[in-house]
Amino acid sequence: MKKVTLFALTLALLLGGCSSSGTGELTGVEGRKKFYEPEPFEMAFVPAGSYVMGPSDQDPLRAMNNISRTVTVEAFWMDQTEITNNKYRQFVYWVRDSILRTKLGDAGIEGYEFFRTDDEGNVREPHVLNWDEDIDIEDENVIPVLEEMYYPENERFKGNKQIDSRLLQYSFFWVDYKQAAKARYNYETGKYEGKVTDLKGVTSDITDRSSFIMHDMVNIYPDTLCWIRDFTYSFNDPWATLYFWHPAYDDYPVVGVSWRQARAFSVWRTNYMNDHLRARGEQDVHDYRLPLESEWEYAARGGLDLSMFPWGGPYTRNYKGCFLANFKPLRGNYIDDGATYTASVASFEPNEYGLFDMAGNVSEWTSCAYHPSSYVISHDLNPDYEYNARPEDPPVLKRKVIRGGSWKDISFFLQTGTRDYEYQDSTKSFVGFRNVRTYIGVKD
């Protein structure tokens, strides 16, 4: 979330709005540097274009939830692979460390400055964490606060200390531009006209711009027990105990992450990047986010319009007879493609845009809500159908579109035009995600 104070805005207008040495000609504001968007790490560029969105084959399930239509999608960056365990772990560690530093700062331990101070030495309000302050874990004043981060002794297995994952709550904010766009500011009365609804379903009058700032708090630790919960009468305990934290699976796609957790990760990633850019005196970039359903399908096709699969052909094997993705290729036979469960990301060849695993391995969350008729009502320019489900909403309104098929799915779900859904608060061993970032400007 970008914060611009009224003072800063006024100062920018006074300093850059006019020039004393002007010629009287319209030349634009002086002193603005050219902006060149930094190429994001391990993301592929997907150029703007149009394509035929929808089914590329018959509808054997008779889902009747999509139609073929030509749409246009703006240019964007997309993660080349699904978010891996190790990348998501960076998020988990950041939340863990920020909670610890907040606890230590609130404890007011002498000799430490865990909160940033202003030029006069006063602690900033609201608190800003000082990440430069080292923590001495052997300090007798620090140890009691550290102990609060572990599971209580009565919950420890064999006495092993582990971080209490229930504490890993990420509090974040974002601006609901869709609700803001529906509101109207009356310049005669100096007030907003309209209502705004928060994530708890509470509707209230719009007081000022802050009414459109949404707040959410999500526990961000993956649900490791989803491996056991998803399959009845199936032994998957080893994956539940090792998959997320063991280094052997660092490059495997993270699973057990709900749609809400994936959105929280996207907000954190945006703040993490923009904080870094601001510290260097550089401009912000667009938000990292979950892809629109239309963006996901466009990227999966790799520029090959009307193709059934990301690799372009109608078959799931190459000319040597090898399977081209990680899925369930034969009845009761998961291993013929080389992996029983998930596989390390980028184990198969990328599509024409340089994107790996757009079919198989794990299905992927999109930002869009699922509705069988969304193709009919959505626009043909950057089609989007979103809904922020409230706690009291029925389950049917909490469905989010997933795409790509997974290691446990048959080939039909790997098709570029096939839609499916899961509930936004559910966690599955076969659902992960990747981020996109809208491209700034026009790329040749």
C-alpha positions in Angstrom: 0.0 0.0 0.0 1.5 3.3 -1.1 1.3 6.2 1.4 1.6 9.8 0.2 1.2 12.6 2.7 -0.5 15.8 1.9 2.7 17.7 2.7 4.8 15.6 0.3 2.2 16.0 -2.4 2.1 19.8 -1.9 5.8 20.1 -1.8 6.1 18.1 -5.1 3.7 20.5 -6.7 5.5 23.6 -5.5 9.0 22.3 -6.4 8.2 20.6 -9.7 5.0 22.2 -10.9 6.5 25.2 -12.6 9.8 26.6 -13.8 11.1 30.2 -13.4 13.1 29.9 -16.6 10.2 28.7 -18.8 9.7 29.7 -22.4 5.9 29.9 -22.2 5.7 26.7 -24.1 4.2 23.4 -22.8 7.2 21.3 -22.0 6.0 19.1 -19.1 7.3 19.0 -15.6 11.0 19.2 -15.4 13.4 17.1 -13.4 11.6 13.7 -13.8 13.9 10.8 -14.5 13.2 8.2 -17.1 11.8 5.0 -15.7 13.0 1.6 -16.8 11.3 -1.3 -15.1 13.7 -3.7 -13.5 13.4 -7.2 -14.8 12.2 -9.3 -11.9 14.2 -12.4 -10.8 13.0 -15.7 -12.3 9.9 -14.2 -13.9 9.1 -14.5 -17.6 7.7 -11.6 -19.7 4.3 -12.3 -21.3 3.5 -9.8 -24.1 0.1 -8.2 -24.5 -2.1 -9.9 -27.1 -5.4 -11.4 -27.9 -6.4 -15.1 -28.0 -9.4 -17.4 -28.1 -10.2 -18.1 -24.4 -12.1 -21.2 -23.7 -12.3 -25.0 -24.4 -10.0 -26.5 -27.0 -11.7 -29.8 -27.0 -15.0 -31.5 -26.1 -16.5 -31.2 -22.6 -16.6 -34.8 -21.4 -17.5 -33.7 -17.9 -20.4 -31.6 -19.2 -19.3 -28.9 -16.8 -20.7 -26.3 -19.3 -18.7 -23.6 -17.5 -16.9 -21.9 -20.3 -17.3 -20.8 -23.9 -14.9 -19.8 -26.6 -14.4 -16.1 -27.0 -11.7 -13.7 -28.2 -10.2 -11.6 -25.4 -7.3 -9.3 -25.0 -4.8 -9.4 -22.1 -2.3 -6.7 -21.1 1.4 -7.5 -20.8 2.7 -8.8 -17.5 5.5 -10.7 -15.8 4.9 -14.2 -14.5 6.9 -16.5 -12.2 8.6 -19.1 -14.4 7.7 -21.8 -11.9 5.3 -22.3 -9.0 6.3 -20.7 -5.7 8.6 -23.3 -4.1 8.8 -24.4 -0.5 12.0 -22.5 -0.1 10.6 -19.2 -1.5 7.5 -19.5 0.6 9.7 -20.3 3.6 11.3 -16.8 3.2 7.9 -15.4 3.8 7.3 -17.6 6.9 10.7 -16.7 8.3 10.0 -12.9 7.8 6.7 -13.2 9.6 8.4 -15.2 12.4 11.2 -12.7 12.8 8.9 -9.6 12.7 6.8 -11.1 15.4 9.8 -11.8 17.6 11.3 -8.3 17.0 7.9 -6.8 17.9 7.8 -8.8 21.1 11.3 -7.8 22.0 10.6 -4.1 21.2 7.5 -4.1 23.3 9.5 -5.7 26.2 11.7 -2.6 26.2 14.9 -4.5 26.8 17.7 -2.1 27.6 20.5 -1.8 25.1 18.4 -2.7 22.1 16.5 -0.6 19.5 14.1 -2.9 17.8 11.9 0.0 16.6 13.1 2.8 14.3 13.5 6.3 15.9 13.1 9.8 14.4 15.8 12.4 14.3 15.1 13.3 17.9 15.5 9.8 19.1 11.8 9.1 19.7 10.3 5.8 18.7 8.2 6.2 15.5 4.5 5.8 15.6 3.3 3.5 14.3 6.3 1.3 15.0 8.7 0.5 12.2 10.9 -2.5 12.8 14.7 -2.0 12.9 16.1 -5.0 11.0 19.7 -3.8 11.6 19.5 -4.6 15.3 21.2 -7.9 16.0 19.6 -10.3 18.6 21.7 -12.0 21.2 19.9 -15.2 21.8 22.0 -15.9 24.9 21.0 -12.6 26.6 19.1 -13.4 29.8 16.6 -10.7 29.0 16.0 -12.0 25.5 15.6 -15.7 26.4 12.1 -15.4 28.1 10.7 -13.6 25.0 12.2 -16.3 22.8 10.5 -19.0 24.8 7.2 -17.4 24.0 7.7 -18.3 20.4 7.9 -22.0 21.0 5.1 -24.5 21.7 4.4 -24.9 25.4 6.2 -27.7 27.1 3.1 -29.9 27.4 2.7 -29.8 23.6 6.2 -30.7 22.7 6.9 -34.1 21.3 10.0 -35.7 22.9 10.9 -32.3 24.4 11.8 -30.9 21.0 11.5 -27.1 20.7 9.6 -25.9 17.7 8.2 -22.5 16.7 4.5 -22.4 17.5 3.0 -22.0 14.0 -0.2 -20.7 15.4 1.6 -17.5 16.3 2.5 -16.8 12.6 -0.2 -14.4 11.9 0.4 -11.9 9.1 -1.5 -8.6 9.3 -1.8 -6.7 6.1 -3.7 -3.9 4.3 -4.6 -3.1 0.7 -6.9 -0.7 -1.1 -10.2 -2.0 -2.5 -10.2 0.0 -5.7 -13.4 -1.6 -7.0 -15.4 -0.3 -4.1 -13.6 3.1 -4.3 -14.5 3.4 -8.0 -18.2 3.0 -7.2 -18.2 5.8 -4.6 -18.7 9.4 -5.5 -17.2 12.4 -3.8 -19.5 15.4 -3.6 -17.4 18.5 -3.9 -20.3 20.7 -2.8 -20.8 19.0 0.6 -17.2 17.8 0.9 -18.4 14.3 1.7 -18.4 10.9 0.0 -21.7 9.4 -1.1 -22.2 5.6 -0.9 -21.4 2.6 1.3 -18.4 0.4 1.8 -18.3 -3.2 3.0 -15.3 -4.7 4.8 -14.1 -8.3 4.8 -16.2 -9.1 7.9 -19.3 -8.1 6.0 -19.9 -4.9 7.9 -21.4 -2.2 5.7 -21.0 1.4 6.7 -21.0 4.9 5.4 -17.8 6.2 3.6 -16.1 8.7 5.9 -13.0 9.4 3.9 -10.4 7.7 1.7 -9.3 5.4 4.6 -12.7 3.6 4.3 -11.4 1.8 1.2 -8.4 0.4 3.0 -9.1 -3.3 3.7 -7.4 -5.2 6.6 -6.9 -8.9 7.0 -5.0 -11.2 9.3 -4.0 -14.7 8.1 -2.1 -17.5 9.6 0.5 -18.1 6.9 2.0 -21.5 7.8 1.1 -24.2 5.3 -1.3 -26.9 6.3 1.1 -29.9 6.3 -1.6 -32.3 7.3 -3.4 -31.8 4.0 -1.4 -34.8 2.6 -3.2 -37.1 5.0 -6.6 -35.3 4.9 -6.9 -35.3 1.1 -6.8 -39.1 0.6 -8.8 -41.7 2.7 -7.2 -45.1 3.3 -3.9 -43.9 1.8 -0.5 -43.7 3.6 0.9 -40.2 3.1 2.3 -39.5 6.6 6.0 -39.1 5.4 5.0 -36.2 3.1 3.0 -34.5 5.9 6.0 -34.6 8.3 8.8 -33.6 5.9 7.6 -32.0 2.7 7.6 -28.3 3.7 10.6 -28.0 5.9 13.1 -30.7 4.7 15.9 -29.3 2.4 15.3 -32.2 0.0 12.0 -30.6 -1.0 13.3 -27.0 -1.2 12.7 -26.8 -5.0 9.3 -28.5 -4.9 6.1 -26.4 -5.2 4.6 -25.3 -1.9 1.2 -26.9 -1.2 -1.3 -26.7 1.7 -1.6 -23.0 1.1 -5.1 -21.5 0.9 -6.2 -18.8 -1.5 -6.1 -16.3 1.4 -2.6 -17.3 2.3 -1.5 -17.0 -1.3 -3.0 -13.5 -1.4 -1.2 -12.6 1.8 2.1 -13.8 0.3 1.5 -11.6 -2.7 0.9 -8.5 -0.5 4.1 -9.2 1.5 6.1 -9.8 -1.7 4.9 -6.4 -3.0 5.9 -4.6 0.2 9.2 -6.4 0.3 10.1 -5.3 -3.2 8.9 -1.7 -3.0 10.5 -1.1 0.4 13.8 -2.2 -1.2 13.3 0.1 -4.2 12.3 3.1 -2.0 15.5 2.6 0.1 17.5 3.0 -3.1 15.5 6.1 -4.1 13.8 4.3 -7.0 10.2 4.2 -8.1 7.7 1.5 -7.0 6.6 -1.2 -9.3 3.1 -2.8 -9.8 1.8 -5.1 -7.1 2.6 -8.8 -7.2 -0.7 -10.7 -7.3 -2.4 -13.9 -8.2 -3.1 -14.0 -12.0 -6.5 -13.4 -13.5 -8.0 -16.5 -14.9 -7.7 -15.0 -18.4 -4.0 -14.1 -17.8 -3.2 -17.6 -16.6 -4.8 -19.3 -19.7 -3.1 -16.8 -22.0 0.3 -17.5 -20.5 -0.3 -21.3 -20.4 -1.0 -21.3 -24.2 2.5 -19.7 -24.8 1.3 -17.8 -27.9 0.0 -21.0 -29.5 -3.7 -20.1 -29.9 -6.2 -22.9 -29.9 -3.7 -25.4 -28.5 -5.0 -28.1 -26.2 -1.9 -28.2 -24.0 0.9 -25.7 -23.2 3.3 -27.6 -25.4 1.1 -27.1 -28.4 0.1 -30.6 -29.4 -3.0 -32.7 -28.6 -1.0 -35.5 -26.9 0.6 -36.0 -23.5 3.6 -37.9 -24.8 6.5 -36.7 -27.0 7.8 -38.6 -30.1 9.9 -40.8 -27.8 6.8 -41.9 -25.8 7.8 -39.9 -22.7 5.1 -38.0 -20.8 5.3 -34.2 -21.0 4.0 -33.3 -17.6 3.5 -34.6 -14.1 -0.1 -36.0 -13.8 -1.9 -39.3 -13.5 -1.2 -40.8 -16.9 -2.8 -44.2 -16.4 -5.4 -45.7 -14.2 -3.8 -46.5 -10.8 -0.4 -45.6 -12.3 1.1 -42.3 -11.1 4.8 -43.1 -11.6 5.0 -43.5 -15.4 5.7 -39.7 -15.8 8.6 -40.0 -13.4 7.0 -38.7 -10.2 4.5 -40.4 -7.8 3.5 -37.1 -6.1 4.8 -33.6 -6.9 8.1 -33.2 -8.8 10.8 -30.5 -8.5 9.7 -27.4 -10.4 11.0 -27.1 -13.9 11.4 -30.9 -14.3 9.7 -30.7 -17.7 10.3 -28.4 -20.7 8.9 -24.9 -20.6 6.3 -23.5 -23.0 7.0 -20.8 -25.6 7.0 -18.0 -23.0 9.5 -19.8 -20.8 7.0 -20.9 -18.2 7.4 -24.3 -16.5 4.7 -26.6 -15.2 1.7 -24.7 -16.7 0.2 -28.2 -16.9 0.5 -30.7 -14.1 2.6 -30.9 -10.9 0.2 -28.7 -8.9 -3.0 -26.8 -9.8 -2.6 -23.1 -9.3 -4.8 -20.5 -7.6 -6.0 -17.5 -9.7 -7.5 -14.3 -8.3 -10.9 -15.0 -9.9 -14.0 -16.2 -8.2 -15.6 -19.3 -9.8 -19.0 -19.0 -11.5 -20.2 -21.1 -14.4 -21.4 -18.0 -16.3 -18.4 -15.7 -15.6 -17.2 -16.1 -19.2 -20.5 -14.6 -20.4 -20.6 -11.5 -18.1 -16.9 -10.6 -18.0 -15.4 -8.0 -20.3 -13.3 -8.9 -23.3 -10.4 -6.7 -22.2 -8.5 -8.2 -19.3 -11.6 -10.4 -18.3 -11.9 -10.4 -14.5 -14.5 -11.8 -12.2 -13.7 -11.3 -8.5 -15.6 -11.4 -5.2 -14.3 -10.9 -1.7 -16.2 -13.6 0.2 -17.3 -12.7 3.7 -17.3 -15.2 6.6 -21.1 -15.4 6.6 -21.3 -16.1 2.9 -22.4 -19.6 1.7 -19.6 -21.9 0.4 -20.7 -21.4 -3.2 -19.5 -17.8 -3.0 -16.1 -18.8 -1.6 -15.1 -20.8 -4.7 -11.9 -19.6 -6.5 -10.7 -20.8 -9.9 -7.8 -23.1 -10.1 -6.0 -24.0 -13.3 -3.5 -26.4 -14.8 -4.3 -29.7 -13.2 -2.0 -31.6 -10.8 0.0 -34.7 -10.1 -3.2 -36.6 -9.1 -5.4 -35.4 -12.0 -6.1 -37.0 -15.4 -5.0 -35.3 -18.6 -8.4 -33.5 -19.1 -7.5 -31.1 -16.3 -4.1 -30.3 -17.8 -5.7 -28.7 -20.8 -5.2 -24.9 -21.2 -9.0 -24.3 -21.4 -10.2 -26.5 -18.5 -11.5 -24.7 -15.4 -11.9 -26.1 -11.9 -12.3 -24.6 -8.4 -11.5 -25.0 -4.7 -12.7 -23.0 -1.7 -10.7 -20.0 -0.7 -10.2 -21.2 2.9 -9.3 -24.8 1.9 -5.8 -26.3 1.7 -4.9 -29.1 -0.7 -1.8 -31.2 -1.3 -2.3 -30.6 -5.0 -2.8 -26.8 -5.2 -0.1 -24.2 -5.2 0.3 -20.8 -6.9 2.6 -18.4 -8.7 2.5 -14.6 -9.0 2.2 -12.1 -11.8 3.1 -8.4 -12.0 1.6 -6.0 -14.5 4.2 -4.6 -16.9 4.7 -0.8 -16.7 4.7 0.8 -20.1 5.0 -0.8 -23.5 7.6 -3.4 -24.3 8.9 -3.7 -27.9 
